[in-house]
């Protein structure tokens, strides 16, 4: 069993219930959110996971009724991977890696691509083998994981929300960040970056929350700090989100690009598919 338990969501529950209704004696499913697949026995109205863990038809129906929820079964307890407090944080299932949603806002590109792949493409814009990388707003750690896969020698990954950090510990797709060559920092990047040494990173991945939630992370002053910590010829990928039009007719992305240039960056290029820009020192 995965150390964090077995994972289920509505589509999986429907698959198991359909197999039960068809009288099958086993079913092939993923219990780690689409990282792998295994075959499990069906006995009457129960899905047998191991000697101590099983799900009844009633529990599967409970899961089936809740779309856009992920359940973890561990130590006999079935819990939803969500937290309500200063906002509503939850992991949302996709066909592959789950995405993070906060108060109804998706924190990943998800249309036409799964969030793990989109984060990997963002990292791929700027990270090279041997790089030291700053991941400013880590979230579930997908970009940091991608940077490691691309051969980064070290990743400094910063996340402000303790709730998000707790959720990613339970996410199978986030587990690569809990290993060597990565430093996980709980802090506000707008403050933490000022403590970092000048010219100490080869690449920066900047994927902040939307402007209305963290406007300071789109400002020229913060961009100057990114410029400062980058080495000469260092590269930035900045996710800006949808390039909606402002009143004067210039797009949000264009305004971000203008501020990046004012902060010292050159060769600022839109990456439309990833809703962001690359920039170089």
BABAMI-867101 format. One record per residue: y, x, z of N, C-alpha, C in turn. Coordinates in steps of 0.1 Angstrom, whole numbers. Layout:
N
SITE n_north n_east  n_up ca_north ca_east ca_up c_north c_east  c_up
SITE       Y      X     Z        Y       X     Z       Y      X     Z
...
REM end
This chain:
281
SITE n_north n_east  n_up ca_north ca_east ca_up c_north c_east  c_up
SITE     -12      8     0        0       0     0      12      9     0
SITE      23      5    -8       36      11    -7      41     11     8
SITE      47     22    12       51      23    26      61     12    30
SITE      68      7    20       78      -4    22      72    -18    20
SITE      59    -19    16       53     -32    15      50    -36     1
SITE      47    -48    -1       44     -54   -14      56    -63   -18
SITE      59    -62   -31       72     -69   -36      68    -80   -45
SITE      75    -92   -43       73    -103   -51      86   -110   -55
SITE      86   -117   -66       98    -126   -70      92   -137   -78
SITE     101   -147   -82       96    -160   -87      87   -158   -99
SITE      90   -150  -109       82    -149  -120      68   -144  -117
SITE      67   -135  -108       54    -130  -103      46   -141   -96
SITE      53   -148   -87       46    -159   -80      40   -169   -90
SITE      48   -172  -100       43    -182  -110      31   -177  -117
SITE      30   -164  -120       19    -158  -127       6   -159  -118
SITE       8   -156  -105       -4    -157   -96      -8   -172   -94
SITE       1   -181   -93       -2    -195   -91      -9   -200  -104
SITE      -5   -196  -116      -11    -200  -128     -25   -195  -129
SITE     -28   -183  -124      -41    -177  -124     -50   -185  -114
SITE     -44   -189  -103      -52    -197   -93     -56   -211   -99
SITE     -46   -217  -106      -48    -230  -112     -59   -229  -123
SITE     -60   -218  -129      -70    -216  -140     -83   -212  -135
SITE     -85   -211  -122      -97    -207  -116    -101   -193  -117
SITE     -92   -184  -120      -95    -170  -122     -98   -163  -108
SITE    -106   -153  -108     -110    -146   -96    -101   -134   -93
SITE     -92   -130  -102      -83    -119  -100     -71   -120  -109
SITE     -61   -112  -106      -49    -113  -114     -43    -99  -115
SITE     -37    -95  -126      -31     -82  -129     -16    -84  -127
SITE     -10    -77  -117        4     -79  -113      10    -65  -109
SITE      23    -65  -108       30     -53  -103      35    -57   -89
SITE      31    -49   -79       36     -51   -65      46    -41   -61
SITE      52    -33   -70       62     -24   -67      74    -25   -77
SITE      77    -38   -81       88     -41   -89      88    -34  -103
SITE      76    -35  -109       74     -31  -123      73    -16  -125
SITE      71     -9  -114       68       6  -116      54      8  -121
SITE      45     -1  -116       31       1  -120      24    -13  -119
SITE      12    -14  -123        4     -26  -123     -10    -24  -117
SITE     -15    -34  -109      -28     -33  -104     -35    -47  -105
SITE     -48    -47  -103      -55     -60  -103     -59    -63   -89
SITE     -56    -76   -85      -59     -80   -71     -68    -93   -72
SITE     -76    -94   -61      -85    -105   -61     -78   -118   -57
SITE     -84   -129   -62      -80    -143   -58     -92   -149   -51
SITE     -89   -154   -39     -100    -161   -32     -95   -174   -27
SITE    -100   -185   -34      -95    -198   -30     -80   -200   -33
SITE     -73   -203   -22      -58    -204   -24     -51   -192   -18
SITE     -57   -180   -19      -51    -168   -14     -51   -157   -24
SITE     -41   -149   -24      -40    -136   -31     -43   -125   -21
SITE     -54   -118   -24      -58    -107   -14     -52    -94   -19
SITE     -43    -88   -10      -37     -76   -13     -44    -64    -7
SITE     -48    -65     5      -56     -55    12     -62    -62    24
SITE     -69    -54    33      -76     -60    44     -67    -68    53
SITE     -54    -64    54      -45     -70    63     -35    -79    57
SITE     -33    -78    44      -22     -85    37     -27    -95    27
SITE     -23   -107    27      -26    -117    17     -15   -127    17
SITE     -14   -134     6       -4    -145     4     -11   -158     1
SITE      -7   -168     8      -13    -181     5      -6   -188    -6
SITE     -12   -199   -11       -6    -207   -22       8   -212   -17
SITE       9   -216    -5       22    -221     1      32   -211     1
SITE      29   -198     5       38    -187     5      43   -184    -9
SITE      33   -184   -19       37    -182   -33      46   -192   -38
SITE      44   -205   -34       53    -215   -39      67   -213   -33
SITE      67   -209   -20       80    -206   -14      88   -195   -22
SITE      81   -185   -26       87    -174   -34      91   -180   -48
SITE      83   -188   -54       85    -194   -67      98   -202   -68
SITE     101   -209   -57      113    -217   -56     126   -210   -56
SITE     126   -197   -53      138    -190   -51     140   -179   -62
SITE     146   -184   -73      150    -175   -84     160   -165   -79
SITE     160   -153   -85      170    -142   -82     169   -137   -68
SITE     157   -138   -62      154    -132   -49     142   -123   -50
SITE     142   -112   -42      130    -103   -41     125   -104   -26
SITE     112   -106   -25      106    -107   -12      97    -94   -10
SITE      97    -89     2       88     -78     6      79    -83    17
SITE      66    -80    15       56     -84    25      51    -71    31
SITE      54    -70    44       50     -58    52      46    -62    66
SITE      35    -56    71       31     -59    85      30    -74    88
SITE      25    -81    78       23     -96    79      36   -104    78
SITE      47    -98    76       60    -105    75      65   -106    61
SITE      70   -117    57       76    -119    44      91   -120    45
SITE      99   -110    40      113    -110    41     120   -110    28
SITE     132   -116    27      140    -115    15     149   -103    16
SITE     150    -96     5      158     -83     4     172    -87     2
SITE     179    -92    13      193     -96    12     199    -95    26
SITE     212    -93    26      219     -92    39     232   -100    38
SITE     235   -108    48      247    -116    48     255   -111    60
SITE     268   -107    57      277    -102    67     291   -102    62
SITE     297    -90    59      310     -90    53     310    -94    38
SITE     298    -96    33      296    -101    20     281   -105    19
SITE     277   -109     7      263    -114     5     257   -103    -4
SITE     249    -94     1      242     -83    -6     228    -87    -8
SITE     223    -85   -21      209     -88   -23     204    -79   -35
SITE     191    -77   -35      185     -71   -47     180    -82   -56
SITE     183    -81   -69      180     -92   -78     169    -87   -88
SITE     158    -94   -91      148     -89  -100     152    -89  -114
SITE     147    -80  -122      148     -79  -136     134    -77  -142
SITE     133    -75  -155      120     -72  -161     116    -58  -157
SITE     125    -49  -152      122     -36  -147     128    -34  -134
SITE     138    -24  -133      144     -21  -120     153    -32  -115
SITE     153    -35  -102      162     -45   -97     176    -41   -97
SITE     185    -50   -97      199     -47   -96     205    -51   -83
SITE     216    -45   -80      224     -49   -67     234    -59   -71
SITE     235    -70   -63      245     -80   -64     252    -81   -51
SITE     266    -82   -51      273     -83   -39     283    -95   -41
SITE     281   -105   -33      289    -117   -33     290   -123   -47
SITE     278   -123   -54      277    -129   -67     281   -120   -79
SITE     286   -108   -76      290     -98   -86     279    -88   -88
SITE     274    -87  -101      264     -77  -104     271    -63  -104
SITE     264    -53   -98      270     -40   -97     264    -30  -107
SITE     258    -36  -118      252     -28  -128     254    -35  -142
SITE     253    -27  -152      252     -32  -166     238    -38  -167
SITE     237    -51  -170      224     -57  -171     221    -64  -183
SITE     231    -67  -191      229     -75  -204     223    -66  -214
SITE     211    -69  -218      205     -62  -229     199    -49  -225
SITE     200    -45  -212      194     -32  -208     191    -33  -193
SITE     181    -27  -188      179     -27  -173     188    -17  -166
SITE     191    -20  -154      201     -12  -147     197      3  -145
SITE     185      6  -144      180      19  -142     183     27  -155
SITE     180     21  -166      183      28  -179     198     30  -182
SITE     206     20  -178      220      21  -181     226     32  -172
SITE     222     33  -160      226      44  -151     222     57  -156
SITE     210     58  -162      205      70  -168     213     74  -180
SITE     217     65  -188      226      68  -199     240     73  -195
SITE     245     67  -184      258      72  -179     256     86  -175
SITE     246     90  -167      244     103  -163     242    113  -175
SITE     235    107  -185      232     115  -197     244    119  -205
SITE     255    112  -203      268     115  -210     274    129  -205
SITE     271    133  -193      278     144  -187     269    154  -180
SITE     257    151  -176      249     160  -168     240    169  -177
SITE     240    182  -174      232     191  -180     223    198  -170
SITE     212    204  -175      203     212  -166     211    223  -159
SITE     209    223  -146      215     233  -137     228    229  -131
SITE     233    217  -135      246     213  -130     246    209  -115
SITE     257    211  -109      260     205   -96     268    192   -98
SITE     263    181   -93      268     168   -97     273    160   -85
SITE     285    154   -87      290     144   -77     288    130   -82
SITE     282    122   -74      280     108   -77     288    100   -67
SITE     299     95   -72      310      90   -62     306     77   -55
SITE     300     68   -62      297      55   -56     282     52   -59
SITE     274     56   -50      260      58   -54     252     45   -55
SITE     256     34   -47      248      22   -48     234     24   -46
SITE     225     19   -55      211      20   -53     206     34   -57
SITE     215     43   -61      211      57   -64     205     59   -78
SITE     206     50   -87      200      51  -100     206     63  -108
SITE     220     64  -108      226      75  -115     222     89  -109
SITE     222     89   -96      218     102   -89     203    106   -93
SITE     195     96   -93      181      98   -97     180    103  -111
SITE     188     97  -120      188     102  -134     193    116  -135
SITE     204    119  -127      209     133  -127     198    143  -124
SITE     190    140  -114      179     149  -110     169    150  -121
SITE     166    139  -127      156     140  -138     162    148  -150
SITE     175    148  -152      181     156  -163     182    171  -159
SITE     178    174  -147      177     188  -143     189    193  -135
SITE     197    184  -129      207     189  -120     201    197  -108
SITE     208    208  -105      203     216   -94     206    210   -81
SITE     217    202   -80      221     196   -68     230    184   -71
SITE     228    173   -63      235     161   -64     241    158   -50
SITE     254    155   -50      261     150   -38     264    135   -41
SITE     257    126   -34      258     112   -36     264    105   -25
SITE     275     98   -28      284      92   -17     283     77   -18
SITE     281     70    -7      280      55    -6     287     51     6
SITE     297     41     5      304      37    16     297     26    25
SITE     289     18    18      283       6    25     270     10    32
SITE     269      8    45      257      10    52     246      0    48
SITE     251    -12    45      242     -23    40     235    -19    27
SITE     242    -14    18      237      -9     5     227      2     8
SITE     230     11    16      221      22    19     208     17    26
SITE     209      7    34      197       1    40     188     -6    29
SITE     195    -13    20      187     -20    10     180    -10     1
SITE     187      1    -3      180      10   -12     168     17    -6
SITE     168     18     7      156      24    13     144     15    11
SITE     146      2     8      135      -7     6     132     -9    -9
SITE     140     -3   -17      138      -4   -32     129      7   -38
SITE     118      3   -43      109      13   -49     116     22   -59
SITE     125     17   -67      131      25   -77     142     35   -72
SITE     145     34   -59      155      43   -53     149     55   -46
SITE     135     55   -46      129      65   -37     131     79   -41
SITE     134     82   -54      135      96   -58     147    103   -51
SITE     157     95   -47      169     102   -41     166    106   -26
SITE     154    103   -21      151     107    -7     142    119    -8
SITE     148    130   -14      140     142   -16     149    154   -16
SITE     144    165   -23      151     177   -23     162    177   -33
SITE     172    186   -32      183     188   -41     193    177   -42
SITE     193    168   -32      203     157   -31     208    155   -17
SITE     221    154   -16      227     151    -3     233    137    -3
SITE     228    129     6      232     115     7     243    114    17
SITE     255    110    13      266     110    22     270     95    24
SITE     271     91    37      276      78    41     291     80    43
SITE     300     75    34      314      77    36     322     71    24
SITE     335     70    26      344      65    16     348     76     7
SITE     345     76    -6      347      87   -15     362     90   -16
SITE     371     80   -14      385      82   -15     390     92    -4
SITE     383     92     7      386     102    18     377    114    17
SITE     364    112    14      355     123    14     358    134     3
SITE     363    129    -8      365     138   -19     376    149   -16
SITE     385    145    -6      395     155    -2     390    166     6
SITE     378    165    11      371     175    19     364    185    10
SITE     362    181    -3      353     189   -12     361    201   -18
SITE     355    212   -20      361     224   -25     366    222   -39
SITE     377    229   -43      382     229   -56     372    235   -66
SITE     371    230   -78      362     236   -88     348    238   -83
SITE     342    228   -77      329     230   -71     318    221   -78
SITE     321    213   -88      311     205   -95     312    207  -110
SITE     301    206  -116      300     207  -131     302    193  -137
SITE     298    183  -130      299     169  -136     301    159  -125
SITE     308    148  -128      311     137  -119     307    124  -126
SITE     299    116  -119      296     103  -123     304     93  -114
SITE     313     86  -120      322      77  -112     320     63  -116
SITE     312     55  -108      309      41  -111     313     33  -100
SITE     326     30   -99      332      23   -87     330      8   -88
SITE     331      1   -76      332     -13   -77     343    -18   -86
SITE     344    -31   -89      354     -36   -98     368    -33   -92
SITE     378    -33  -101      392     -30   -97     397    -38   -85
SITE     394    -51   -85      399     -60   -74     394    -56   -61
SITE     382    -49   -60      376     -45   -47     380    -31   -43
SITE     383    -22   -53      385      -8   -50     395     -2   -60
SITE     407     -8   -60      417      -4   -70     421     10   -69
SITE     420     16   -56      424      30   -54     415     40   -62
SITE     403     35   -65      394      44   -72     396     45   -87
SITE     406     37   -92      410      37  -106     425     43  -107
SITE     430     49   -97      444      53   -97     445     68  -101
SITE     457     71  -105      459      85  -109     457     95   -98
SITE     461     91   -86      459     100   -74     444    104   -72
SITE     436     94   -73      421      97   -72     416    104   -83
SITE     421    101   -95      416     109  -107     420    123  -106
SITE     432    126  -100      436     140   -98     426    147   -88
SITE     421    140   -79      411     146   -70     398    149   -77
SITE     394    140   -86      382     143   -94     384    156  -103
SITE     396    156  -109      400     167  -117     399    180  -109
SITE     404    180   -97      405     192   -88     391    197   -85
SITE     381    188   -82      368     193   -78     359    197   -89
SITE     363    193  -102      355     197  -113     358    212  -117
SITE     348    219  -121      350     232  -127     356    232  -140
SITE     361    243  -145      367     244  -159     356    240  -169
SITE     359    231  -178      350     225  -188     341    215  -182
SITE     344    211  -169      335     201  -163     337    187  -169
SITE     328    178  -167      328     165  -174     327    154  -164
SITE     334    143  -168      334     131  -160     329    119  -169
SITE     320    111  -163      318      98  -169     323     88  -159
SITE     332     79  -164      338      69  -155     335     55  -161
SITE     327     47  -153      324      33  -157     337     25  -153
SITE     342     18  -162      354      10  -160     352     -5  -160
SITE     341     -9  -165      338     -23  -166     343    -29  -179
SITE     343    -43  -180      347     -50  -192     361    -46  -195
SITE     364    -43  -208      378     -39  -212     386    -52  -215
SITE     388    -60  -205      396     -73  -207     410    -69  -210
SITE     416    -78  -217      430     -76  -221     440    -79  -210
SITE     450    -71  -208      461     -74  -199     473    -80  -206
SITE     483    -85  -199      494     -92  -205     501    -85  -216
SITE     502    -72  -215      510     -65  -225     501    -61  -237
SITE     489    -65  -237      481     -63  -249     472    -50  -249
SITE     474    -41  -239      466     -29  -238     454    -32  -229
SITE     443    -27  -232      431     -30  -224     431    -22  -211
SITE     422    -27  -202      420     -20  -189     416     -6  -192
SITE     406     -4  -201      401       9  -204     412     18  -209
SITE     421     13  -218      432      22  -223     441     26  -211
SITE     443     17  -202      452      21  -191     445     32  -182
SITE     432     30  -180      424      40  -172     425     54  -179
SITE     423     53  -192      424      66  -200     437     72  -199
SITE     448     64  -200      461      70  -198     463     77  -185
SITE     458     71  -174      459      77  -161     451     90  -160
SITE     439     90  -166      431     102  -166     438    113  -173
SITE     445    110  -184      452     121  -191     464    126  -183
SITE     470    117  -176      482     120  -167     477    129  -155
SITE     464    127  -151      458     135  -141     454    149  -145
SITE     454    151  -159      451     165  -164     439    165  -174
SITE     431    154  -174      419     154  -183     423    154  -198
SITE     415    161  -206      416     161  -220     404    154  -226
SITE     405    151  -239      394     146  -247     388    134  -239
SITE     396    124  -237      392     111  -230     386    102  -241
SITE     373     99  -241      367      91  -251     360     79  -246
SITE     363     67  -253      356      55  -249     342     55  -252
SITE     333     50  -243      319      48  -246     317     33  -244
SITE     318     26  -255      319      12  -255     306      6  -250
SITE     294     11  -254      281       5  -250     279      6  -235
SITE     285     16  -228      284      18  -214     296     13  -206
SITE     306      7  -213      318       2  -207     325     12  -198
SITE     327     24  -204      334      34  -197     340     45  -206
SITE     343     56  -200      349      67  -208     343     80  -203
SITE     343     90  -212      341     104  -208     354    112  -208
SITE     355    122  -199      367     130  -199     363    144  -195
SITE     372    153  -199      368     167  -197     380    175  -191
SITE     377    185  -183      387     193  -177     389    206  -186
REM end
